Amino acid sequence: MRILPLLCALLLLMLQGAAGLSLARGSPQDCERRGGFCSRGSCPPGIGRVGICSEQDFCCRRRWYP
């Protein structure tokens, strides 16, 4: 019975972290603030999609490789 509160807390933390992984709909200014740029249709090769600027534009940012 002592494990139940720990499992609830862990589930809450996982759900809170997953909320930040979604593609956020924002403005071009939000995209630039995140270090990205708006691209129509899709992002160029080697560039990751980090958000949405508008209905047709995606916020893209270079992927960081260690």
mmCIF file as gemmi writes it, N, C-alpha and C atoms, coordinates in Angstrom:
data_model
loop_
_atom_site.group_PDB
_atom_site.id
_atom_site.type_symbol
_atom_site.label_atom_id
_atom_site.label_alt_id
_atom_site.label_comp_id
_atom_site.label_asym_id
_atom_site.label_entity_id
_atom_site.label_seq_id
_atom_site.pdbx_PDB_ins_code
_atom_site.Cartn_x
_atom_site.Cartn_y
_atom_site.Cartn_z
_atom_site.occupancy
_atom_site.B_iso_or_equiv
_atom_site.pdbx_formal_charge
_atom_site.auth_seq_id
_atom_site.auth_asym_id
_atom_site.pdbx_PDB_model_num
ATOM 1 N N . MET Axp A 1 ? 0.808 -1.203 0 1 0 ? 1 A 1
ATOM 2 C CA . MET Axp A 1 ? 0 0 0 1 0 ? 1 A 1
ATOM 3 C C . MET Axp A 1 ? 0.85 1.266 0 1 0 ? 1 A 1
ATOM 4 N N . ARG Axp A 2 ? 2.077 1.178 0.455 1 0 ? 2 A 1
ATOM 5 C CA . ARG Axp A 2 ? 2.928 2.372 0.467 1 0 ? 2 A 1
ATOM 6 C C . ARG Axp A 2 ? 3.43 2.719 -0.934 1 0 ? 2 A 1
ATOM 7 N N . ILE Axp A 3 ? 3.379 1.769 -1.822 1 0 ? 3 A 1
ATOM 8 C CA . ILE Axp A 3 ? 3.886 2.003 -3.178 1 0 ? 3 A 1
ATOM 9 C C . ILE Axp A 3 ? 2.894 2.805 -4.019 1 0 ? 3 A 1
ATOM 10 N N . LEU Axp A 4 ? 1.633 2.764 -3.675 1 0 ? 4 A 1
ATOM 11 C CA . LEU Axp A 4 ? 0.611 3.444 -4.466 1 0 ? 4 A 1
ATOM 12 C C . LEU Axp A 4 ? 0.848 4.952 -4.586 1 0 ? 4 A 1
ATOM 13 N N . PRO Axp A 5 ? 1.151 5.684 -3.497 1 0 ? 5 A 1
ATOM 14 C CA . PRO Axp A 5 ? 1.432 7.116 -3.661 1 0 ? 5 A 1
ATOM 15 C C . PRO Axp A 5 ? 2.663 7.385 -4.533 1 0 ? 5 A 1
ATOM 16 N N . LEU Axp A 6 ? 3.661 6.515 -4.436 1 0 ? 6 A 1
ATOM 17 C CA . LEU Axp A 6 ? 4.854 6.685 -5.271 1 0 ? 6 A 1
ATOM 18 C C . LEU Axp A 6 ? 4.521 6.465 -6.742 1 0 ? 6 A 1
ATOM 19 N N . LEU Axp A 7 ? 3.708 5.478 -7.035 1 0 ? 7 A 1
ATOM 20 C CA . LEU Axp A 7 ? 3.319 5.235 -8.416 1 0 ? 7 A 1
ATOM 21 C C . LEU Axp A 7 ? 2.494 6.391 -8.966 1 0 ? 7 A 1
ATOM 22 N N . CYS Axp A 8 ? 1.616 6.956 -8.16 1 0 ? 8 A 1
ATOM 23 C CA . CYS Axp A 8 ? 0.821 8.112 -8.593 1 0 ? 8 A 1
ATOM 24 C C . CYS Axp A 8 ? 1.718 9.311 -8.883 1 0 ? 8 A 1
ATOM 25 N N . ALA Axp A 9 ? 2.69 9.553 -8.035 1 0 ? 9 A 1
ATOM 26 C CA . ALA Axp A 9 ? 3.612 10.669 -8.231 1 0 ? 9 A 1
ATOM 27 C C . ALA Axp A 9 ? 4.444 10.459 -9.498 1 0 ? 9 A 1
ATOM 28 N N . LEU Axp A 10 ? 4.902 9.245 -9.728 1 0 ? 10 A 1
ATOM 29 C CA . LEU Axp A 10 ? 5.674 8.94 -10.923 1 0 ? 10 A 1
ATOM 30 C C . LEU Axp A 10 ? 4.829 9.127 -12.181 1 0 ? 10 A 1
ATOM 31 N N . LEU Axp A 11 ? 3.604 8.674 -12.148 1 0 ? 11 A 1
ATOM 32 C CA . LEU Axp A 11 ? 2.708 8.847 -13.287 1 0 ? 11 A 1
ATOM 33 C C . LEU Axp A 11 ? 2.466 10.324 -13.568 1 0 ? 11 A 1
ATOM 34 N N . LEU Axp A 12 ? 2.267 11.106 -12.536 1 0 ? 12 A 1
ATOM 35 C CA . LEU Axp A 12 ? 2.06 12.545 -12.705 1 0 ? 12 A 1
ATOM 36 C C . LEU Axp A 12 ? 3.277 13.202 -13.333 1 0 ? 12 A 1
ATOM 37 N N . LEU Axp A 13 ? 4.469 12.835 -12.899 1 0 ? 13 A 1
ATOM 38 C CA . LEU Axp A 13 ? 5.696 13.406 -13.467 1 0 ? 13 A 1
ATOM 39 C C . LEU Axp A 13 ? 5.865 13.01 -14.929 1 0 ? 13 A 1
ATOM 40 N N . MET Axp A 14 ? 5.524 11.78 -15.266 1 0 ? 14 A 1
ATOM 41 C CA . MET Axp A 14 ? 5.649 11.334 -16.654 1 0 ? 14 A 1
ATOM 42 C C . MET Axp A 14 ? 4.669 12.079 -17.555 1 0 ? 14 A 1
ATOM 43 N N . LEU Axp A 15 ? 3.457 12.27 -17.088 1 0 ? 15 A 1
ATOM 44 C CA . LEU Axp A 15 ? 2.461 12.979 -17.886 1 0 ? 15 A 1
ATOM 45 C C . LEU Axp A 15 ? 2.828 14.444 -18.056 1 0 ? 15 A 1
ATOM 46 N N . GLN Axp A 16 ? 3.391 15.047 -17.032 1 0 ? 16 A 1
ATOM 47 C CA . GLN Axp A 16 ? 3.787 16.443 -17.113 1 0 ? 16 A 1
ATOM 48 C C . GLN Axp A 16 ? 4.94 16.611 -18.103 1 0 ? 16 A 1
ATOM 49 N N . GLY Axp A 17 ? 5.873 15.691 -18.118 1 0 ? 17 A 1
ATOM 50 C CA . GLY Axp A 17 ? 6.992 15.757 -19.052 1 0 ? 17 A 1
ATOM 51 C C . GLY Axp A 17 ? 6.564 15.519 -20.484 1 0 ? 17 A 1
ATOM 52 N N . ALA Axp A 18 ? 5.592 14.64 -20.689 1 0 ? 18 A 1
ATOM 53 C CA . ALA Axp A 18 ? 5.118 14.339 -22.035 1 0 ? 18 A 1
ATOM 54 C C . ALA Axp A 18 ? 4.374 15.52 -22.637 1 0 ? 18 A 1
ATOM 55 N N . ALA Axp A 19 ? 3.787 16.365 -21.812 1 0 ? 19 A 1
ATOM 56 C CA . ALA Axp A 19 ? 3.054 17.524 -22.327 1 0 ? 19 A 1
ATOM 57 C C . ALA Axp A 19 ? 3.996 18.49 -23.037 1 0 ? 19 A 1
ATOM 58 N N . GLY Axp A 20 ? 5.225 18.563 -22.623 1 0 ? 20 A 1
ATOM 59 C CA . GLY Axp A 20 ? 6.18 19.469 -23.249 1 0 ? 20 A 1
ATOM 60 C C . GLY Axp A 20 ? 6.738 18.952 -24.563 1 0 ? 20 A 1
ATOM 61 N N . LEU Axp A 21 ? 6.466 17.711 -24.905 1 0 ? 21 A 1
ATOM 62 C CA . LEU Axp A 21 ? 7 17.142 -26.127 1 0 ? 21 A 1
ATOM 63 C C . LEU Axp A 21 ? 6.111 17.353 -27.341 1 0 ? 21 A 1
ATOM 64 N N . SER Axp A 22 ? 4.937 17.861 -27.13 1 0 ? 22 A 1
ATOM 65 C CA . SER Axp A 22 ? 4.026 18.044 -28.257 1 0 ? 22 A 1
ATOM 66 C C . SER Axp A 22 ? 4.469 19.223 -29.118 1 0 ? 22 A 1
ATOM 67 N N . LEU Axp A 23 ? 4.019 19.232 -30.366 1 0 ? 23 A 1
ATOM 68 C CA . LEU Axp A 23 ? 4.324 20.342 -31.263 1 0 ? 23 A 1
ATOM 69 C C . LEU Axp A 23 ? 3.43 21.512 -30.883 1 0 ? 23 A 1
ATOM 70 N N . ALA Axp A 24 ? 4.027 22.56 -30.415 1 0 ? 24 A 1
ATOM 71 C CA . ALA Axp A 24 ? 3.258 23.712 -29.966 1 0 ? 24 A 1
ATOM 72 C C . ALA Axp A 24 ? 2.882 24.6 -31.139 1 0 ? 24 A 1
ATOM 73 N N . ARG Axp A 25 ? 1.62 25.012 -31.185 1 0 ? 25 A 1
ATOM 74 C CA . ARG Axp A 25 ? 1.183 25.955 -32.212 1 0 ? 25 A 1
ATOM 75 C C . ARG Axp A 25 ? 1.497 27.351 -31.695 1 0 ? 25 A 1
ATOM 76 N N . GLY Axp A 26 ? 2.273 28.071 -32.449 1 0 ? 26 A 1
ATOM 77 C CA . GLY Axp A 26 ? 2.663 29.398 -32.022 1 0 ? 26 A 1
ATOM 78 C C . GLY Axp A 26 ? 2.787 30.338 -33.199 1 0 ? 26 A 1
ATOM 79 N N . SER Axp A 27 ? 3.507 31.386 -32.982 1 0 ? 27 A 1
ATOM 80 C CA . SER Axp A 27 ? 3.716 32.399 -34.01 1 0 ? 27 A 1
ATOM 81 C C . SER Axp A 27 ? 5.169 32.335 -34.48 1 0 ? 27 A 1
ATOM 82 N N . PRO Axp A 28 ? 5.482 32.993 -35.573 1 0 ? 28 A 1
ATOM 83 C CA . PRO Axp A 28 ? 6.878 33.038 -36.012 1 0 ? 28 A 1
ATOM 84 C C . PRO Axp A 28 ? 7.809 33.622 -34.94 1 0 ? 28 A 1
ATOM 85 N N . GLN Axp A 29 ? 7.293 34.542 -34.146 1 0 ? 29 A 1
ATOM 86 C CA . GLN Axp A 29 ? 8.116 35.113 -33.076 1 0 ? 29 A 1
ATOM 87 C C . GLN Axp A 29 ? 8.436 34.056 -32.018 1 0 ? 29 A 1
ATOM 88 N N . ASP Axp A 30 ? 7.459 33.201 -31.695 1 0 ? 30 A 1
ATOM 89 C CA . ASP Axp A 30 ? 7.711 32.113 -30.743 1 0 ? 30 A 1
ATOM 90 C C . ASP Axp A 30 ? 8.764 31.158 -31.291 1 0 ? 30 A 1
ATOM 91 N N . CYS Axp A 31 ? 8.681 30.883 -32.594 1 0 ? 31 A 1
ATOM 92 C CA . CYS Axp A 31 ? 9.637 29.982 -33.229 1 0 ? 31 A 1
ATOM 93 C C . CYS Axp A 31 ? 11.049 30.569 -33.159 1 0 ? 31 A 1
ATOM 94 N N . GLU Axp A 32 ? 11.192 31.834 -33.472 1 0 ? 32 A 1
ATOM 95 C CA . GLU Axp A 32 ? 12.508 32.478 -33.413 1 0 ? 32 A 1
ATOM 96 C C . GLU Axp A 32 ? 13.037 32.506 -31.99 1 0 ? 32 A 1
ATOM 97 N N . ARG Axp A 33 ? 12.163 32.689 -31.027 1 0 ? 33 A 1
ATOM 98 C CA . ARG Axp A 33 ? 12.563 32.708 -29.619 1 0 ? 33 A 1
ATOM 99 C C . ARG Axp A 33 ? 13.116 31.345 -29.212 1 0 ? 33 A 1
ATOM 100 N N . ARG Axp A 34 ? 12.608 30.28 -29.851 1 0 ? 34 A 1
ATOM 101 C CA . ARG Axp A 34 ? 13.079 28.925 -29.553 1 0 ? 34 A 1
ATOM 102 C C . ARG Axp A 34 ? 14.332 28.571 -30.344 1 0 ? 34 A 1
ATOM 103 N N . GLY Axp A 35 ? 14.833 29.51 -31.136 1 0 ? 35 A 1
ATOM 104 C CA . GLY Axp A 35 ? 16.048 29.279 -31.911 1 0 ? 35 A 1
ATOM 105 C C . GLY Axp A 35 ? 15.792 28.601 -33.244 1 0 ? 35 A 1
ATOM 106 N N . GLY Axp A 36 ? 14.565 28.718 -33.76 1 0 ? 36 A 1
ATOM 107 C CA . GLY Axp A 36 ? 14.219 28.067 -35.012 1 0 ? 36 A 1
ATOM 108 C C . GLY Axp A 36 ? 13.835 29.056 -36.094 1 0 ? 36 A 1
ATOM 109 N N . PHE Axp A 37 ? 13.324 28.5 -37.185 1 0 ? 37 A 1
ATOM 110 C CA . PHE Axp A 37 ? 12.846 29.31 -38.301 1 0 ? 37 A 1
ATOM 111 C C . PHE Axp A 37 ? 11.615 28.622 -38.877 1 0 ? 37 A 1
ATOM 112 N N . CYS Axp A 38 ? 10.754 29.382 -39.54 1 0 ? 38 A 1
ATOM 113 C CA . CYS Axp A 38 ? 9.543 28.838 -40.141 1 0 ? 38 A 1
ATOM 114 C C . CYS Axp A 38 ? 9.841 28.35 -41.553 1 0 ? 38 A 1
ATOM 115 N N . SER Axp A 39 ? 9.325 27.174 -41.884 1 0 ? 39 A 1
ATOM 116 C CA . SER Axp A 39 ? 9.524 26.585 -43.205 1 0 ? 39 A 1
ATOM 117 C C . SER Axp A 39 ? 8.176 26.09 -43.721 1 0 ? 39 A 1
ATOM 118 N N . ARG Axp A 40 ? 7.869 26.403 -44.971 1 0 ? 40 A 1
ATOM 119 C CA . ARG Axp A 40 ? 6.586 26.005 -45.556 1 0 ? 40 A 1
ATOM 120 C C . ARG Axp A 40 ? 6.618 24.535 -45.959 1 0 ? 40 A 1
ATOM 121 N N . GLY Axp A 41 ? 5.594 23.798 -45.58 1 0 ? 41 A 1
ATOM 122 C CA . GLY Axp A 41 ? 5.459 22.395 -45.983 1 0 ? 41 A 1
ATOM 123 C C . GLY Axp A 41 ? 6.167 21.428 -45.059 1 0 ? 41 A 1
ATOM 124 N N . SER Axp A 42 ? 7.475 21.428 -45.063 1 0 ? 42 A 1
ATOM 125 C CA . SER Axp A 42 ? 8.244 20.531 -44.205 1 0 ? 42 A 1
ATOM 126 C C . SER Axp A 42 ? 9.616 21.141 -43.95 1 0 ? 42 A 1
ATOM 127 N N . CYS Axp A 43 ? 10.299 20.565 -42.997 1 0 ? 43 A 1
ATOM 128 C CA . CYS Axp A 43 ? 11.636 21.052 -42.665 1 0 ? 43 A 1
ATOM 129 C C . CYS Axp A 43 ? 12.662 20.441 -43.62 1 0 ? 43 A 1
ATOM 130 N N . PRO Axp A 44 ? 13.745 21.166 -43.917 1 0 ? 44 A 1
ATOM 131 C CA . PRO Axp A 44 ? 14.804 20.626 -44.779 1 0 ? 44 A 1
ATOM 132 C C . PRO Axp A 44 ? 15.456 19.398 -44.135 1 0 ? 44 A 1
ATOM 133 N N . PRO Axp A 45 ? 16.136 18.561 -44.935 1 0 ? 45 A 1
ATOM 134 C CA . PRO Axp A 45 ? 16.825 17.383 -44.387 1 0 ? 45 A 1
ATOM 135 C C . PRO Axp A 45 ? 17.856 17.79 -43.33 1 0 ? 45 A 1
ATOM 136 N N . GLY Axp A 46 ? 17.918 17.028 -42.254 1 0 ? 46 A 1
ATOM 137 C CA . GLY Axp A 46 ? 18.857 17.303 -41.174 1 0 ? 46 A 1
ATOM 138 C C . GLY Axp A 46 ? 18.365 18.323 -40.177 1 0 ? 46 A 1
ATOM 139 N N . ILE Axp A 47 ? 17.179 18.868 -40.417 1 0 ? 47 A 1
ATOM 140 C CA . ILE Axp A 47 ? 16.595 19.87 -39.536 1 0 ? 47 A 1
ATOM 141 C C . ILE Axp A 47 ? 15.354 19.255 -38.905 1 0 ? 47 A 1
ATOM 142 N N . GLY Axp A 48 ? 15.203 19.392 -37.6 1 0 ? 48 A 1
ATOM 143 C CA . GLY Axp A 48 ? 14.068 18.802 -36.895 1 0 ? 48 A 1
ATOM 144 C C . GLY Axp A 48 ? 12.911 19.763 -36.739 1 0 ? 48 A 1
ATOM 145 N N . ARG Axp A 49 ? 11.711 19.215 -36.676 1 0 ? 49 A 1
ATOM 146 C CA . ARG Axp A 49 ? 10.496 20.003 -36.463 1 0 ? 49 A 1
ATOM 147 C C . ARG Axp A 49 ? 10.289 20.167 -34.962 1 0 ? 49 A 1
ATOM 148 N N . VAL Axp A 50 ? 10.206 21.423 -34.503 1 0 ? 50 A 1
ATOM 149 C CA . VAL Axp A 50 ? 10.054 21.682 -33.068 1 0 ? 50 A 1
ATOM 150 C C . VAL Axp A 50 ? 8.746 22.401 -32.737 1 0 ? 50 A 1
ATOM 151 N N . GLY Axp A 51 ? 7.955 22.725 -33.735 1 0 ? 51 A 1
ATOM 152 C CA . GLY Axp A 51 ? 6.692 23.406 -33.477 1 0 ? 51 A 1
ATOM 153 C C . GLY Axp A 51 ? 5.974 23.73 -34.772 1 0 ? 51 A 1
ATOM 154 N N . ILE Axp A 52 ? 4.916 24.503 -34.648 1 0 ? 52 A 1
ATOM 155 C CA . ILE Axp A 52 ? 4.103 24.898 -35.796 1 0 ? 52 A 1
ATOM 156 C C . ILE Axp A 52 ? 3.961 26.418 -35.78 1 0 ? 52 A 1
ATOM 157 N N . CYS Axp A 53 ? 4.295 27.054 -36.907 1 0 ? 53 A 1
ATOM 158 C CA . CYS Axp A 53 ? 4.165 28.508 -37.019 1 0 ? 53 A 1
ATOM 159 C C . CYS Axp A 53 ? 2.754 28.904 -37.453 1 0 ? 53 A 1
ATOM 160 N N . SER Axp A 54 ? 2.19 28.151 -38.403 1 0 ? 54 A 1
ATOM 161 C CA . SER Axp A 54 ? 0.83 28.414 -38.883 1 0 ? 54 A 1
ATOM 162 C C . SER Axp A 54 ? 0.3 27.116 -39.478 1 0 ? 54 A 1
ATOM 163 N N . GLU Axp A 55 ? -0.824 27.184 -40.17 1 0 ? 55 A 1
ATOM 164 C CA . GLU Axp A 55 ? -1.425 25.974 -40.735 1 0 ? 55 A 1
ATOM 165 C C . GLU Axp A 55 ? -0.493 25.271 -41.723 1 0 ? 55 A 1
ATOM 166 N N . GLN Axp A 56 ? 0.268 26.032 -42.518 1 0 ? 56 A 1
ATOM 167 C CA . GLN Axp A 56 ? 1.145 25.433 -43.525 1 0 ? 56 A 1
ATOM 168 C C . GLN Axp A 56 ? 2.619 25.471 -43.151 1 0 ? 56 A 1
ATOM 169 N N . ASP Axp A 57 ? 2.996 26.242 -42.151 1 0 ? 57 A 1
ATOM 170 C CA . ASP Axp A 57 ? 4.401 26.451 -41.815 1 0 ? 57 A 1
ATOM 171 C C . ASP Axp A 57 ? 4.775 25.707 -40.533 1 0 ? 57 A 1
ATOM 172 N N . PHE Axp A 58 ? 5.936 25.067 -40.57 1 0 ? 58 A 1
ATOM 173 C CA . PHE Axp A 58 ? 6.46 24.382 -39.397 1 0 ? 58 A 1
ATOM 174 C C . PHE Axp A 58 ? 7.651 25.147 -38.852 1 0 ? 58 A 1
ATOM 175 N N . CYS Axp A 59 ? 7.829 25.086 -37.543 1 0 ? 59 A 1
ATOM 176 C CA . CYS Axp A 59 ? 8.998 25.668 -36.899 1 0 ? 59 A 1
ATOM 177 C C . CYS Axp A 59 ? 10.089 24.602 -36.92 1 0 ? 59 A 1
ATOM 178 N N . CYS Axp A 60 ? 11.219 24.924 -37.513 1 0 ? 60 A 1
ATOM 179 C CA . CYS Axp A 60 ? 12.314 23.971 -37.679 1 0 ? 60 A 1
ATOM 180 C C . CYS Axp A 60 ? 13.557 24.48 -36.951 1 0 ? 60 A 1
ATOM 181 N N . ARG Axp A 61 ? 14.36 23.521 -36.477 1 0 ? 61 A 1
ATOM 182 C CA . ARG Axp A 61 ? 15.613 23.876 -35.811 1 0 ? 61 A 1
ATOM 183 C C . ARG Axp A 61 ? 16.615 22.765 -36.052 1 0 ? 61 A 1
ATOM 184 N N . ARG Axp A 62 ? 17.866 23.149 -36.231 1 0 ? 62 A 1
ATOM 185 C CA . ARG Axp A 62 ? 18.933 22.176 -36.476 1 0 ? 62 A 1
ATOM 186 C C . ARG Axp A 62 ? 19.037 21.235 -35.273 1 0 ? 62 A 1
ATOM 187 N N . ARG Axp A 63 ? 19.187 19.956 -35.581 1 0 ? 63 A 1
ATOM 188 C CA . ARG Axp A 63 ? 19.348 18.955 -34.521 1 0 ? 63 A 1
ATOM 189 C C . ARG Axp A 63 ? 20.767 19.021 -33.99 1 0 ? 63 A 1
ATOM 190 N N . TRP Axp A 64 ? 20.896 18.809 -32.695 1 0 ? 64 A 1
ATOM 191 C CA . TRP Axp A 64 ? 22.212 18.836 -32.061 1 0 ? 64 A 1
ATOM 192 C C . TRP Axp A 64 ? 22.676 17.413 -31.867 1 0 ? 64 A 1
ATOM 193 N N . TYR Axp A 65 ? 23.84 17.089 -32.427 1 0 ? 65 A 1
ATOM 194 C CA . TYR Axp A 65 ? 24.419 15.762 -32.258 1 0 ? 65 A 1
ATOM 195 C C . TYR Axp A 65 ? 25.669 15.884 -31.406 1 0 ? 65 A 1
ATOM 196 N N . PRO Axp A 66 ? 25.816 15.016 -30.419 1 0 ? 66 A 1
ATOM 197 C CA . PRO Axp A 66 ? 27.029 15.081 -29.564 1 0 ? 66 A 1
ATOM 198 C C . PRO Axp A 66 ? 28.274 14.618 -30.272 1 0 ? 66 A 1
